[in-house]
Structure formats: C-alpha cells, structure tokens
Amino acid sequence: MDKTSLGLEENMEASLSYIMFFISGIFFLIVEKENKFVHFHSLQSTITFLIFFSAQIILMPLIGVPVLNILVDIIRYLLNVLSIIVWLVCMYKAYNHEKYKLPLIGDIVEKIV
C-alpha cells in the first residue's frame, strides 16, 4: 500500500475521490499527481459523475412539458438510482484496492492515465 501526497493510504484516497461525486474527483485530480491508482479513480469519478450530472441538467427543461413529465421523472429516477449504485460500487472497489473500470468510461480513463 503506497502513501499519497496527502499522507493517506492510496485505497482511502481513491475511495474518497468518489465521496462527493465529481467535486471530490476534481479535488483529488488537482492534489494527487504521483499516485496512478488514485489518479485513475479520481478521473473516473469526475467523468462518470459529470455525465450523470449533465444528463440531469439536460432533462430539466423537459419536466414542464405535460406529455413528457412522467417519462422524464422515470428517467431521472432511474439515473439517480444508477448513479447511487455506481457510486457505492466504485467506492467499495477502490477501498479494496481494485482498479475497477466502468464500462466505456474506464477504458477511456485508463488511456488518459
């Protein structure tokens, strides 16, 4: 287990990169430059949760459309449930020292890191 620039264990820091969704991911991207494991999870957190956040923002104007209201509510609910599941799984995997790659996003992140 390697230490990080903040003095935490790498698994703890990688797990914390998910704790506040993309905000903590950005924080650890800025702070942690050396540790590839933390950098991977920080970037994956940032990209993943910015996508979830952007999808919610895109759907917001459609909430007021009477015909689409129920459909948009269902989609937003499913996005919220999915984001919580992804959040919990990623934190758990990072804490257990796993370089868990999310489908599509994980491959992109791995190429960048």
PLY file of the C-alpha trace (Angstrom):
ply
format ascii 1.0
element vertex 113
property float x
property float y
property float z
element edge 112
property int vertex1
property int vertex2
end_header
0.00 0.00 0.00
1.52 3.26 -1.11
1.11 6.57 0.62
-0.18 9.56 -1.27
0.76 13.23 -1.31
-1.84 13.83 1.43
-0.33 11.09 3.57
-3.35 8.79 3.30
-3.29 5.20 2.14
-3.92 5.05 -1.60
-7.08 2.96 -1.23
-8.57 5.51 1.18
-7.78 8.43 -1.08
-9.07 6.60 -4.17
-12.29 5.77 -2.33
-12.66 9.37 -1.13
-12.39 10.57 -4.73
-15.96 9.29 -5.17
-17.42 10.58 -1.89
-18.70 13.91 -3.25
-19.24 12.71 -6.80
-17.33 14.77 -9.40
-16.35 17.50 -6.91
-14.11 15.21 -4.87
-12.84 13.66 -8.10
-11.68 17.07 -9.31
-10.14 17.82 -5.91
-8.03 14.65 -5.94
-7.10 15.19 -9.59
-5.62 18.54 -8.60
-3.99 17.39 -5.35
-2.69 13.94 -6.28
-0.22 13.94 -9.16
2.02 10.94 -8.44
-0.18 8.00 -7.48
-1.61 6.36 -10.61
-4.21 4.34 -8.67
-5.69 7.47 -7.08
-5.38 9.40 -10.33
-7.32 6.67 -12.17
-10.18 6.65 -9.66
-10.28 10.45 -9.44
-10.57 10.82 -13.20
-13.13 8.02 -13.46
-15.18 9.69 -10.71
-15.00 13.08 -12.39
-16.00 11.86 -15.85
-18.70 9.46 -14.63
-20.49 11.86 -12.35
-20.19 14.80 -14.73
-22.05 12.63 -17.24
-24.77 11.82 -14.70
-24.98 15.50 -13.68
-25.14 16.66 -17.31
-27.92 14.19 -18.09
-29.97 15.58 -15.20
-29.40 19.16 -16.40
-30.40 18.25 -19.96
-33.63 16.66 -18.72
-34.65 19.60 -16.51
-36.32 21.73 -19.22
-38.49 18.75 -20.17
-40.03 18.49 -16.69
-42.60 21.17 -17.51
-43.79 19.51 -20.74
-47.08 17.80 -19.79
-46.75 14.92 -22.26
-43.18 14.12 -21.22
-43.44 14.84 -17.49
-43.95 11.26 -16.29
-41.37 9.83 -18.69
-38.78 12.41 -17.65
-39.49 11.71 -13.97
-38.95 7.99 -14.53
-35.71 8.58 -16.44
-34.42 10.96 -13.75
-35.34 8.47 -11.02
-33.50 5.67 -12.85
-30.47 7.92 -13.36
-30.44 8.70 -9.63
-30.66 5.04 -8.66
-27.97 4.09 -11.17
-25.66 6.87 -10.00
-26.00 5.75 -6.37
-25.25 2.14 -7.31
-22.21 3.19 -9.37
-21.09 5.48 -6.53
-21.27 2.72 -3.91
-19.65 0.06 -6.10
-16.79 2.35 -7.13
-16.08 3.45 -3.56
-16.11 -0.18 -2.38
-13.84 -1.37 -5.19
-11.38 1.50 -4.71
-11.23 0.87 -0.96
-10.44 -2.79 -1.67
-7.50 -1.82 -3.93
-9.29 -2.80 -7.14
-8.72 -0.82 -10.29
-12.35 -1.28 -11.25
-13.10 0.01 -14.73
-16.62 1.12 -15.51
-17.81 0.08 -18.98
-16.66 2.55 -21.67
-15.52 5.21 -19.21
-12.91 3.01 -17.54
-11.17 2.29 -20.84
-11.06 5.99 -21.71
-9.69 6.85 -18.27
-7.06 4.12 -18.48
-5.78 5.55 -21.78
-5.56 9.03 -20.26
-3.85 7.93 -17.05
0 1
1 2
2 3
3 4
4 5
5 6
6 7
7 8
8 9
9 10
10 11
11 12
12 13
13 14
14 15
15 16
16 17
17 18
18 19
19 20
20 21
21 22
22 23
23 24
24 25
25 26
26 27
27 28
28 29
29 30
30 31
31 32
32 33
33 34
34 35
35 36
36 37
37 38
38 39
39 40
40 41
41 42
42 43
43 44
44 45
45 46
46 47
47 48
48 49
49 50
50 51
51 52
52 53
53 54
54 55
55 56
56 57
57 58
58 59
59 60
60 61
61 62
62 63
63 64
64 65
65 66
66 67
67 68
68 69
69 70
70 71
71 72
72 73
73 74
74 75
75 76
76 77
77 78
78 79
79 80
80 81
81 82
82 83
83 84
84 85
85 86
86 87
87 88
88 89
89 90
90 91
91 92
92 93
93 94
94 95
95 96
96 97
97 98
98 99
99 100
100 101
101 102
102 103
103 104
104 105
105 106
106 107
107 108
108 109
109 110
110 111
111 112
